Structures are given as C-alpha cells and as structure tokens.
Amino acid sequence: MNFYKLGIRSDLVYALECQNILTPTPIQQLAIPNINKGRDLLAEAQTGTGKTMAFLLPAFQAIDPSLQSIQILILTPTRELALQITGVARTLSEVVPIGILAAYGGQDVNAQLSKLKENVHMVIGTPGRILDHIRRGSINFDALAMFVVDEADQMFHIGFKKDVDAIIEALPSHRQTLCFSATLSHTVDGFSGNHLNDPVVVIAPKKQITLEKITQSVIHTSNRKKFDDLKTILDKERPNKAMIFCRSRLGTHALYEEMLEAGYDVEALHGDLTQAKREFVMASFKDGKLKYLVATDVASRGLDVEGITHVINYNLPDDPENYVHRIGRTGRAGESGVAITLLTEKDSKRLESIESFIDMKLATEIIRPNL
C-alpha cells in the first residue's frame, strides 16, 4: 500500500517522501479514502499512530488556493497539540502553498487578527481562542468545507463541550466533519450523534506501549514526607532526564518551586504559563538543557521527547490510561526506563485501578535516605 493508492496527489506524496514517509499507517489507510469521498468520519486512533496526516492530507486536497477564505478548521484541546499540528501542516505547505493560522490562548491576539486579514485557508486552534474570534467577528467560516475535532475524548473530558457546541453554531451546516479520538466514549458518541451526518466509523489497531523495558515500582509515603522522598529518589537514581507528573496546575507549580529552592535544574509545564514560556521550557527539555520537567497530564498532551530515563508520578492520574501514557515516555527506542510512583494513602484506589488496567501488581520498594 502506498499514498498514491489512497488517492493522495503527487505533490503531497512528494512532500511526504521528503520527510521519508513512504508507507501509510493503518489509520491513514482506513481514514483517507473515506475522507476523500466526502464522508463524515468518526475515528478511534491513539496519539502517535499517524492520525495527524490522516486528516491533513485530505484537508490539503480539499482546499482551493484560489479562494481567499477559510476552508478548513482543526480544533484541538491544547496549545501544544495545536502547535504540533501546525508544524506538520507547514511542512506540507512548503510544497502546496496555503495560508495557515494557529489560533490559541496565550498568544498575542493582535497578531492573529492581523494574520486573519491575509489569505488564510486553514485555521488550527483551541476552542477558547476560536470562540473569542467568532464573538469578535474577526473570523469568517462561511466558506468552510471541513471541520476536524482532534483528541475529542480529551477535549470533552477537560470541559470544552459548551465551547465546541458554540463554535459549531457558527459553522455552515453543509460541511464535512471529522472526529478523531483515542477512545470512542459516550461523550464522543454524543457529539457524533448530534453533529456528524451518517459517519463512517473506523478503528485503528491499538499501538501497544511496551512496558517490558520499563521498571515500575511504588514507594509508600505521606504528604509530610513526600518531597523528602522525592529528593532521595533523585539523588540515588541520578536521572539523565526525568518527567515528574502532578495532577493539578497548583500542585505542579508548588512542586516546581520546592525543587527550584532545593537547587534542582527544573522547570514546570502547565496551563497557566504564557505560550512563549511553554515553548522555551519544551525546547530546553528536548535539547537536553534541562534535567527535570514537572508537568500536568493535559499540558504534556501531544508532546514527544526522546531520551527520558525516568518518569516519576508525584501524584497518580484519575484515568489509568494516563498512567500508561505517562510511563510510556521512557523506555523508548530499545532503551530501558524507570517509572516510580510516590504513593500516599489517598491515591490507593487510583493504584488499584491502574494495576487492574495494566494487569500486573507493581513492586513496592522501601526508600531509605542517604546516610
């Protein structure tokens, strides 16, 4: 199977070949022919399975560059994911020149307003900022041909449903709608039933995160001892690069400040940071200029960083699948990794759910401070 057989134009195939992308992934094979036929689509596909190209390639083919109007809208739950999709889209626009606008909170709105006065064919953004432009009257979707909702399970989980519904009210009814989700939950099914027209449902084979190369362990602690135990772990393990996950923005910022005061090379990543700061933090972490990154699950969505040796759960997530997503950031490319959970009594039920989800009992370790 190749991209030509999926109905992708030669100029776009050339753009893929320049990136050494030669063979379509399963989600691309399932989704692209249906999208090219103009069908609405409900797709289940995990992050990292090639779903971005699964909707961007047909979107590029649907655009008429001669029309000075927005023809594609792609909605994502986080700024980072909007930026990631924009980056992929810009690589395609080097071969197929179109106007692209990334519209998300934390960015100068005046710069976006200025860009909207130019020839924009594709808008990629987060619900809050898109809705802001609609209410300002600064964006016109009258000629919209395709509407894409990406990471729909996360979108609705973090409370964007009302914003998405309000955005849809401003879109033309005669449009193609594509919905991509890691899991087809009840909220996603509800969205599909209300806003998709006789959709084709496609489910890509799940890409299993290999846990065999990740050493997982649990260290029992208390709220009073937790930070001291974290310091002991870091001093003993000496990670080359580590992600430390918290459950909330406030918890993330508080831990970051404690680590900074203790002298660790650390930054935080959460939704309260400016976009410029978030981009600086991620670039530093990816480039190896930063050793520790304290993050929330939502802030880290859509990010891909190589070389992480350790993942530490300072708090366990509510969703067991997010645990797997977290620890899957280490033990990549044939390397081994370490995942450590600091467990307080209030997280016990979450641990039980995780152990049931991954079908294994996590080893318990006793931590002893350096003497």
N, C-alpha and C positions, 0 to 999 in steps of 0.2 A: 504494500500500500504506500502511495506517495501523495503529496499535496495536490498534484495535478488531477489525480483520480477523484479527489474530494471536491473538485470544481474551483480550485484556487487559481487566480490569474498568474501568468508567468512573471509579471513584475513583482508580485508579492512573494512568489516562490523564490525568486532571485534574492529578495531581502532576507528570507529565511536561510537560504544557502550561505549568505554572507555571515550569518551567525552560527553556521554549522548545524542548523536544524533541518534534518533531511527526512525524518520519518514521523508521521503523525502519531500522537499518543491516543490511547483508547477514547478519551473524552472528545478529542478533536475528530476522530473517525465517526463517533456517534452524533455529535452535535452539528458539525459544519454542514453536511448535506441537508439536514432539516432546516437550518437557519437560511441557507441559500435558497431554499424553496419558499421562504417567506412565512414558515410556520412559527407560531409561538412555542416556546420551549421551557420546560421545567427540567433542570439537570442537577443530578447529585454528583458532585466531584470534589474531592479533597484538595486543599491547598498543595501545590507542588506537583499537580498532575497535568499541567499544560492547559488549564481552563482559560487563562487569560487570552492566549492565542485562539482558543476555540470560539471566542466571541469577537475578538479584534479583527481577525482575518475577514470574516463575513461582513463585519461593520465597515471596514475599509472598502470592500467591494460594493457596498450599498450606497456609498457616498458619491454624489455628483459634484465634483470640484468646481464646476462652472456656476453652481448655485451659491450665492453668498448668504447662507443660512445654516443654522444648527440642525444637523440631521441625525446625530447620534448623541444620546445621553447615557452615561455609565455612572451608576450610583454605588458607592462603597461605604462601609461603616466607619472606616478610619482614614485619617490623613495619610498615614504611611502607605496603606494599600492604594489610595488614590495616586500617590506619587509613583509607586511601583508600576501601576498600570500605565500611567502617563509616560514613564521611561520606556516601556515596551512599545507603546504607540509611537513614540518619537523615532524609534529605530525603523519602524515601517514607513513613517512619513519622509524619511530620507530618500526613499525610492518612489513613494506615492505622496507627493506634496499636498498636505491638507492642513487646515488651521486647527490647532488643539489648545484647549484651555483646561488647566487644572484649577478647580474651584473648591477650596476647603477653608475651614476656620483657622485662625492663627496666621493667615497670610494677609498682606495689605489688600483690602477690598478695593481701593482706588486703582491699584494695578490691574485687578481683574476687570473693573469697569472700563478701563482704558482698552484692555485686550478685547472686550466684547464689542467695541466699536470697530474692530478689524474683522477680517473674514474668518470666522470660526465655524468649523464643520462638526467638531466633536468636543463635547464637554464631559470631563471626568471629575466627579466631586463627591462631597459628603452631603447628607441630607440638610443639615442646618444651613450651610452656606448656599446651597442651591435654592432652598426655600427663601432665604434672605434676598437673593437676586430676583426671584419671582415677585416677592412683595414690593421690592423697589421698582419693579417694572423695567429692570435693566437687562433682562434676558427674554428671548422670544423663542418659543418652541413650536410655533405654528407649522413649520415645515419638518417637524421631527418624524423620522422614518423608523427609528429603532430605539427602544428603551431597555437597558440592561441593569438588572439588580444583582450585584455580586455579593457573595458571602451573606445570603439572605438570613440564614439561621442566626448569625452574629448580629446582623442588622436589627432584627426584631427582638433578640434577646437583650440588647442594650438599649431598648426603648425608643427606636426610631419609627415605629409603625405609624404614629399620627403624622409625622413629618412626611413619610413616604406617601401616605394617602393624600395629603395636601398637595404634594408635588404632582401626583397623578391627575388630580383635578385640573391642573394647568396644562396637561398634555393633550394633544389631539387624540380622539378615540380611534382613528384609523392609523394604527401604528403596529409595529411588531414588538412584542415584549418577550424578553429572555430573563429567566430567573435561575441563577446558579447558587447552589447551597451545598455545604458539606454533608448535611443530613436533611432529609425531607420530613421535617417536624410538622406538628399540627398548625403552627403559626405560618409556616411556609405554604402548607396546603391551603390554608385560609386565604392567603394572599393570591395564590394561583387561582382559586375558585372565583375570587372577586375581580381579578384584573387580567387574567390570561384567557385568550379565546381558543378553546379546543386544543390545548397544548399537547405537544409530543413530550413524553416523559422518557428521559434517558438516564441510566445509572452507570457510571464508570466503575470498573473494578477498583476496590479499595487498595490503596498503596500502603502496605503494611510497614509501620516503623519497626525496624529491627531493634529489639530490646536486648538481644543476647550479648551484645558488646557493651552494654551499659550496666555497671554495677550499681544496684539500687539498695539503699539502706534507710532505716528510720532511727532517729535519735530522740528519745523521750526527754522533754524539757518542761520548763514552766515559763510563764510570761516574765517572771523576775530574772530567770537565768538565761533566757533565750539569746540575748545579744552576746553575753559572755561565751555561750556555747558556740555561737557562730564564729566569733573571733578564734576560738580554739580550733575549730574545723579549718578555717582559712590558714592559720599559722602552721597546722600539721600537714594539710594537703598541698599547700602552695600551688594553687591552680595557675596555669598559664593564662587562661581566660575563663571567666565564670559569669553566668547569669544567675541572679538571685531574685526569685519571684515573690511578690506580695499580692494580697487580694484587693487592696484599695489604693487609691491615689494618696490618701493621707498616710497610710502605712508605708507606702513606698518612699514618700518624701521624708518621713520621720526616720526610717532606717538609713536612708542616704545620708542624712545629717549626722546620725550617730557614727556611721562608718567614716565619714569625712573627718569628724572630730578625732576619731581614733587613728587617723593617719593613713587610711587606705586610699588607693588610687581608684576612685569610684565616681560614677555619675548615675543619675536617675532618668528613667523614661516613663512618663505618664502624661495624661491628657491635659494637665494644667500648664505644661511648658509651651512656650512660643514655638512656632514651626521652625524658625531658624535655629533655636536651641536644640530641638529634637534632631534636626538634620546634622548638626555639629556633633551631638553625642553619638549618633549612629555611625557617622563617618569615622570618628575616633575609635569606636569599639571595633568596627570592621577592619580598620587599618592596623590594629594592634597597639594603638597609642594609649589605650585604656584597658585596665585589667578586670575591673568589676563593673557590671551593669545591674542596677536594681530596677525591676520593671513590673508593670501590671500585665495581665493577660491581654487586655484589649490594646494597650499601647504597643505590644510586641507582635500583634497580628500582622501577617503579611511580610514579616522581616525574615531575612535569610542570612545568617552569619556563620562562616566556617571557622574551625579551629577552637570551638568552645570545649574545654576539657571537663568542666564541672557545671552542673545545674543544681542549685540549692533552693528547695521550697521552704521559704521562711514562713509562709502560710500555704496551706493546701487550697486548691481551687474548689469551687462548688460543683463544677462539672468534671466527672472523672476523665472524660476525653481530653480536657485541657491539661491534665497531668501528663498524659502520653505525649501531647503536643509539646509541652514544656521540655520533658526529658529527651525528646527526640532531637533536640538542638545539639546534643553531644553524641559521641559515638558514631560520627559520620565518616564517610569515605574510607571505611575499613579500620578507622581508629577506635580505640576503646574510650569509654567515657564514664563519668561518675555522677550519680544522682543521689543527693542526700536530702532527706526531709526532716526538718525540726518539728517535732510533734508535741503540741500541748493537748491537754485533755479535751478542750473544746473542738479539736479537729479529729477526734477519734472516729466519729461517724463518717466523716469525709474519707478517712483512710480505709474504712471498711468498704465503702462504695468503690474506691479505686482498686483495692485488691480483688474485689468481685469482678470489676470491669476487665482487668488485665489477667485475671485467672491465676494469680500467684500471691503467695504470702511474702511480704517484704521482710528482709532480715532486720533485726533490731540490734543496734550497737550501743555500747556504753561508752560515753565520752569521758575522758579524764584530762584535766588541764595539764599543760606542760609544767614540769617541776623544775 
